[in-house]
């Protein structure tokens, strides 16, 4: 799928370990400060607002590398009074509630993580959505689910974004569920007859339709021209969307809803097979360009 992001930064893996990809659009001012195979440390500003430090991580899964990783991460900021956010795969289970199946929870596995939080004065941002962010995608007695992906925040950053919340989204093409930071919290759902879809941007027909309506000179005076063109464009886009994507969009959203139902609960062999089938069906829709778009119920999201 095309993401339409103007900027990118990559950290290549070392063998099969590490490796991170970062994309951002023109609304985000981002400067990469430090990086290695397990993290990208940046300073960010969105739409010209206040800057903060954002570190994107993929923590090592190997026990003999965890201490070194969390100690290296702790050297990035020497001042506790900074706006700092860390998000990504911590490869750490911090409590029995973050684990289902597999070997019993061992508190010692998280000791370096807790030491890091204590030294850096960071706390985990509340999350909304599923209980787990990773699954081995097996069923019944072989199933293991864990909450590995987290968003951490300093106290100073919580003052900047007091309504921030992390949303655990639906896992589709990966064994990890995407985690999204909504800096302004979750918006209430508002009934609206028209909503511009990000999916439309990559369609030439959409830009041609908008250009046609806004270059039209049917109006004899300027009074009300803006409202007339806006209303007329909205009607044309709505009709075009129903004709081009309507049935498939409903189908894609229905599939995602079913995937989420399976994701939020333990799997059985029959359900696991259905889940794989749903993901394959959704992938085919998206590959054909007919899958529509999926919209989160928040704003100012960072994935």
C-alpha positions, -999 to 999 in steps of 0.1 A, spaced: 0 0 0 11 35 -7 16 57 24 23 90 7 51 99 32 76 124 19 105 116 43 121 84 55 150 72 76 162 36 78 185 16 101 197 -16 85 196 -47 106 228 -65 117 223 -100 103 188 -108 114 189 -85 145 175 -50 148 166 -28 119 141 1 120 122 21 94 108 56 101 85 76 78 70 111 83 50 137 63 55 174 57 35 184 88 62 169 110 95 186 115 119 158 125 156 157 131 174 124 138 199 129 167 213 94 173 206 59 161 218 23 162 203 -11 153 178 -9 181 166 27 182 162 60 164 164 91 186 148 122 172 135 157 181 100 164 167 76 193 162 42 189 146 26 219 128 51 243 143 42 235 179 65 229 208 93 204 202 99 172 222 123 142 220 109 110 205 128 77 205 115 48 184 128 15 197 131 -22 187 146 -37 219 167 -69 216 149 -101 225 180 -117 239 186 -117 276 224 -111 273 217 -79 253 189 -63 273 211 -47 300 233 -30 275 203 -17 255 185 -1 284 217 14 297 225 29 263 190 43 261 194 59 295 224 79 283 204 98 256 189 123 281 209 136 311 182 160 323 150 146 339 131 178 331 128 172 294 99 164 271 107 128 261 86 100 247 98 64 239 76 41 218 80 7 201 87 -29 209 103 -32 244 105 -70 242 96 -69 278 67 -84 298 64 -63 330 36 -81 349 16 -114 348 -13 -94 333 8 -87 302 12 -124 293 -10 -153 282 3 -188 277 39 -200 275 63 -201 304 54 -184 337 61 -147 342 95 -140 356 100 -106 372 138 -108 367 133 -105 329 121 -69 334 147 -57 359 167 -36 335 136 -21 321 124 -10 356 158 3 364 157 24 333 123 39 341 135 47 376 166 65 365 149 83 336 117 93 355 95 79 328 61 62 330 40 42 307 11 60 289 -23 44 293 -33 22 264 -67 15 248 -76 -15 228 -65 -51 230 -48 -66 261 -18 -78 241 4 -65 212 21 -97 201 10 -132 194 28 -163 182 -4 -169 161 -9 -205 173 -39 -219 189 -52 -235 221 -24 -248 244 4 -235 220 -9 -199 220 13 -172 235 2 -135 237 22 -107 253 21 -70 256 55 -60 243 48 -27 226 45 3 248 46 41 249 67 58 277 65 95 287 83 119 309 63 141 333 72 172 312 57 156 281 25 148 300 22 185 307 25 192 270 0 165 260 -22 159 291 -48 139 271 -23 116 253 -33 80 250 -18 49 233 -42 29 210 -35 -7 203 -48 -13 168 -56 -44 148 -28 -68 139 -32 -77 102 0 -83 83 23 -89 113 24 -108 146 26 -74 163 -4 -51 166 4 -14 157 5 10 186 -5 46 179 1 76 201 -28 100 200 -13 132 215 -47 149 218 -66 118 231 -95 100 216 -122 122 200 -158 115 204 -174 100 174 -195 126 155 -221 117 130 -211 132 97 -225 127 62 -192 134 46 -156 124 55 -126 129 33 -107 96 30 -69 95 29 -73 66 4 -86 90 -22 -53 110 -23 -35 84 -44 -63 83 -70 -59 105 -100 -97 106 -105 -101 123 -71 -76 152 -78 -91 156 -113 -126 158 -98 -116 184 -72 -97 205 -98 -127 204 -122 -151 217 -95 -129 244 -82 -119 258 -116 -155 259 -127 -168 295 -133 -205 289 -134 -212 314 -107 -220 350 -118 -208 366 -86 -184 358 -59 -209 359 -30 -214 323 -18 -190 309 -44 -167 292 -18 -197 275 -1 -212 265 -34 -180 249 -47 -173 232 -14 -208 217 -13 -207 207 -49 -173 191 -45 -185 172 -14 -215 158 -33 -193 148 -63 -167 131 -41 -194 112 -21 -210 99 -53 -176 89 -68 -166 72 -36 -198 51 -35 -194 41 -71 -157 32 -68 -152 19 -33 -185 17 -16 -191 -21 -15 -155 -30 -10 -150 -4 18 -178 -19 38 -163 -53 32 -128 -42 44 -141 -26 75 -163 -56 83 -132 -79 80 -111 -56 103 -139 -57 128 -140 -95 128 -102 -96 131 -103 -74 162 -129 -96 178 -105 -126 174 -75 -106 185 -90 -95 218 -96 -130 230 -78 -164 233 -78 -184 200 -90 -219 194 -80 -240 165 -111 -232 144 -109 -195 151 -72 -194 143 -79 -208 109 -107 -183 104 -84 -155 115 -57 -165 89 -84 -165 62 -97 -131 72 -62 -116 70 -56 -132 36 -89 -118 23 -81 -83 35 -46 -84 20 -62 -93 -14 -85 -64 -12 -57 -40 -4 -34 -53 -31 -62 -48 -56 -66 -12 -44 -102 -18 -34 -99 -20 3 -108 15 12 -92 32 42 -92 26 79 -95 56 102 -86 58 138 -110 76 163 -84 101 174 -62 129 160 -25 138 158 -14 102 158 22 89 158 26 53 148 
